[in-house]
Every structure is written in structure tokens, then in C-alpha cells.
Amino acid sequence: MIYYQNGSAAHNLSRKDLEAGLREAFDKLGEKRKVLAIPPDYTRLPSRAGELTKISWEYYGDKLTDILPALGTHTPMTDDQISHMFGKTPANLIRVHDWRNDVVTLGRIPAEIVEEVSEHKVHFDWPVQVNKLLTEGNFDLILSIGQVVPHEVVGMANYNKNVFVGTGGAEAINKSHYVGAVYGMERMMGRADTPVRRLFNYASDNFAKHLPILYVLTVVGVNKEGRQQTYGLFVGDDFDVFDLAAGLSLEVNFQMVEKPLRKVLVWLDPTEFKSTWLGNKSIYRTRMAIADGGELVVLAPALKEFGEDKEIDRLIRKYGYFGTSKTLKAVEDNEELRNNLSAAAHLIHGSSEGRFSITYCPGKGPENLTRKEIESVGFRWGDIDEMMQKYNFQHLKEGFNTLPDGEEIYYISSPALGLWAHRDRFEY
């Protein structure tokens, strides 16, 4: 059932709009005794989920007893991040999801179903896992809050991914990421119906019906002026609400470029991107737009690690971003990678398969990744100061820019908020 919907490519929702819409939905639900909120973490700051969580707390007061950021494999939020994202929402409500220890398994999707949806590319069952707080907390309302946007693992982010991955366990996260990777992310990004989404939907329909989940979904993008804009808010408890949000996201977050791009320059906001685990969105979201032999330059001033999880960071350093065939062979030959399939999936996602070059430009502080580290995993290294000066960084506009020497570059300031493709590499 859909409790609230408001959005279009022409909408620009304010905080007052979000509050009015969310309160309208909550009023329709009626009285609630105990509420859990599951927003994304700080890496999804543009989602407006922080504000929506604060509005929820203001509405329910002390009945909202717990806030469980959907960390997945990400590191816990810092006090400063919590304060910045959630405002005056009491910090003592925040719970930390431990993806290796704090989960329960609601059931297992049989291997034959996983094989079928993946076109027989994988041969395992899939566990439906959630943080134990969801089942043991005795909640009569669970608010799953977040942004629908093109995504490399599931096609379109959020909806039940926020629950089954954001609060999921190691096995579920590893296997779901691997399904998407071997199926082919270029066949998935920007699509609401994908093999991974089918697994999540099966899980919702067969193992999680008893969880009182209400989905609060935003659609946020970057407008032609280069500013973030909230295009929609959708609230409901089933697939229909996701379908609405995904349709609008495809309309406002997807850019079909007129020609393959020879050079793409991407800025990674230092408050959001400190790892290639996240920063490789610059690769995922642009790969279908970049020409063969083209170049992707990533300005990453806060880049300090490959994986936020220490074990995943170690595996990335060991195996590197060297393409699908080498990664699949490494999975076959190495038990440690078979036991961390989300890391293997990430290694596939982070390679251009030799089709275009990837130049990472980290900051120059003692905490930043070094040239040796960058090059050891298969990327090129670039001097960030020289690159920012060369491309007159402060004066670039979103999209195509022609430099004084005649070189044309395509600039993207927020890779996490979009998907770019050329028609030769994307079919609706």
C-alpha cells in the first residue's frame, strides 16, 4: 500500500515538503507503540534520510526507541557524522550494525532459485539475514529510509536492499554482491528488475512478511545548475512504492550522453569518499559512457584506504582491480576470496576490463594512499594539484567543458547521484 507519493522531474521538495508528506503518511498508519528507524549511514548523506529520521523522531518522540544506520560493511559513523546527519536527534538512540556477528537468518532461498535468476552463473543458496534487533526488538513499526538511485550491485538502490544488505550478514552481503557482479553490472545498473532484486523480493515475500516495515524513499539528483535537488518522496509498504521511486529516479538520475566520452573528470567529496570501496562509484556510474581508449580521472582528496573493512582492504591490496577473468580465477584458486565474495565482486566492479584507463588522484597528506599503493592495485596515479590546476577545477560546469587548448572533458561532481551511458552500451 502507498501512503504518500509526491514527485516528478519538475519537483524541488523542501524540508517543509518532506515533513508534511511524512506526517501525512504517519497519520494514516495510526498509533504506534515502538518504532525502529533504519536510515543509511553518512555515505548516503545527500539522500535527505538524516532529515527524514529527525522528522520521524519529532513525530513519534520517545516511541522511536532505536536508530540503526544501515551500515552493511561500512565503518560505524563518528560522533561528528551523527550530529551532522541527524541534527538534534538524540545520539543515544544510535545502534551500530555488526555485519559479522549481530545477524539472524530468517530463512534460505533455495539454490535452484538463485541459479535460475542468475542464469545459472552461480550455484549456491542465499540466506535472508537481518540485524537481530529487527526480530528481537518487539517493534510495531520499522522505518526503512533512503534514496532510490541507480546502483551497481542491485540495479536501483534501496527498498528492501536497505534491510537485507544494510542490516544483513556477511554471507548474504557476499553472495548478493557476487550474483550481481557475475551477472554483469552493465546489464543491471538503472534497472528495477534484476537478479539481485528478485532475490530480495523473494525474501520479502517469503521470509520477512512478519516484519512491520514501511519504506520511506527519496529521489535526489543534481540539476542543470550543479545543485542537489530532491525530486520525490514516496512512502509505502510494498513493491509499488519502490516501482514509483525507481521510475522517477531513472528519469532524473540517468544521463544518456550524445557521444562516447573521451575524458571524464569526477570529484569525490572529501566528506563522503575516503575509500575506493565507495569512490569507485566514479567507475561504476560512468563506465557505460566512456569511450574505448578513453580516460577517467578521479579527484579524491580524502582517499586513505581501499576497503573500509580491514579484511576487505587487505584483499583489495592483494588481488587488485585487474578484471573479471583474473578475479574469477582468483576466486577459484583462493579460499580467502571465496569466503569474501563481496570483495571479489568489488574487484570486478572496479576494473574497466582494460577498455579505458583509470587515474586516481589522492590528497597528499600522511593519511592518504600513496602513488605506490594506487598503482599496485591496477590504477594510474595522478598529481591532484596539477590536475585541479590543469582543468581549472573551480570553474567547471556539470557535463561537457571545452578547455582553452580545445580539449573536451566531461565533469561530474556527484557520481553517487547519477548514471551515465551512451546508447551503444545501454538498452532500456
Secondary structure as UniProt FT lines:
FT   STRAND          2..7
FT   TURN            9..10
FT   HELIX           15..29
FT   STRAND          35..38
FT   HELIX           42..47
FT   HELIX           49..60
FT   HELIX           61..63
FT   STRAND          64..67
FT   TURN            72..73
FT   HELIX           79..86
FT   TURN            87..88
FT   HELIX           91..93
FT   TURN            99..101
FT   STRAND          103..109
FT   HELIX           111..117
FT   TURN            118..120
FT   STRAND          126..131
FT   HELIX           132..136
FT   STRAND          141..147
FT   STRAND          150..151
FT   TURN            152..154
FT   STRAND          155..156
FT   TURN            159..160
FT   HELIX           161..164
FT   TURN            165..167
FT   HELIX           170..183
FT   HELIX           185..187
FT   TURN            188..190
FT   HELIX           195..207
FT   TURN            209..210
FT   STRAND          213..222
FT   TURN            224..225
FT   STRAND          228..236
FT   HELIX           239..253
FT   STRAND          254..257
FT   STRAND          261..267
FT   TURN            270..272
FT   HELIX           276..279
FT   HELIX           281..284
FT   TURN            285..287
FT   STRAND          290..300
FT   TURN            301..302
FT   HELIX           310..319
FT   HELIX           324..333
FT   HELIX           335..338
FT   HELIX           341..349
FT   TURN            353..354
FT   STRAND          357..362
FT   TURN            366..367
FT   HELIX           371..376
FT   TURN            377..378
FT   STRAND          380..381
FT   HELIX           384..390
FT   TURN            391..392
FT   HELIX           393..395
FT   STRAND          399..402
FT   TURN            404..405
FT   STRAND          408..412
FT   HELIX           415..417
FT   STRAND          419..422
FT   HELIX           423..425
//
